[in-house]
């Protein structure tokens, strides 16, 4: 009897991952589980103090809570803050100008995560404005930090070009600062060209927009200088131009940057890091382009100086030439030649006389030697009638016969006379 196969047990569902690190493509978390775990994690976070700028206030009539949009002061990042009307009323009472966009506040809040919508917000029980004194103290601390890093060092500042091809201008929208820079620059140099970027120069978006405009102009090859211009304002209005992110963006720019923020008494940190600080936007226009009238006058002045210098040089050279021409040697140039020519003639005459004397003495010496040679010559003896007898042939041919025994009878002889010779034979 064969055994019956046992029925197969149903497959067990895969065990769900307990942590995010245990998930995989085959064993993922559903969205609800991830949201619930994020909610549980954020719920354990403690209350914390957060600083930012108020971007928007949503105060709906009849609502029990008020919503604030709190933005980071350096980057484009924001969170929603919920607070009760009582907290909002206390905040508005502490702000002299009321709660408005751009106000700096610190919030005591606890993070909350809304799992259904997947959003993060802050629930606040206390909101406090950041006072001017505290802001100035923070700016002073930031100033010391940046100075220690060398961002304000004069050695790193770049010189402005004499005549920029294009001037980059970052300013407010339809602002007086733009008109001051453009109009005054064109009065000084009508052909000047501008690349204008109109941005927010105060409020929460100022830092981001100004830094982005600066980077855009800095990337343009034809832009030789960038002007950051804004009119005057309160300390809070000028805070974006002391922002660390913007200050570092100016320090990193390859193009020279001119700071023209506020009035003479205003001194944001941007003035310290910029390559040139202008007291006003009008002063910036005077610094970035030369005055065409002044330059033409300077050119004419230099031409006059050059003309006078060349004229004086020509007069000095003419006077020197006249002095040289008045000298005796130039009045009668033959003087330079006559004396050497006479000396050459005198030396030639001496040489000729000396050579003739030596030749005459040599001729006398030759004649004396000739007479001595002549007197000692054998021919002189022969001329007196003597003769030289030599053996003419045979074994002793050419031998001089000095005695009879040298030439036996029959020996052929040659007799040398003064003017010839004779043949003879011994007897």
Secondary structure by P-SEA (a helix, b strand, c coil): ccccccccccccccccccccccccccccccaaaaaaaaaaaaaaccbbbbbbbbcbbbbcccccbbbbbcccccccbbbbbbbcaaaaaaaaaacccccccccccccbbbbbbbcccbbbbbbbcccccccaaaaaaaaaaaaaaaaaacccccccbbbbbccccbbbbbbccccaaaaaaaaaaaaaccccccbbbbccccccaaaaaaaaaaaaaaacccccbbbbcccccccccccccccaaaaaaaaacccbbbbbccccccccccccccccccccaaaaaacccccaaaaaaaaaaaaaaaaaaaaaaaaaaaaaaaaaaacccccccccccaaaaaaaaaaaaaaaaaaaaaaaaaaaaaaaaaaaaaaacaaaaaaabbbbbcccccccccccccccccccccbbbbbbccccccccccc
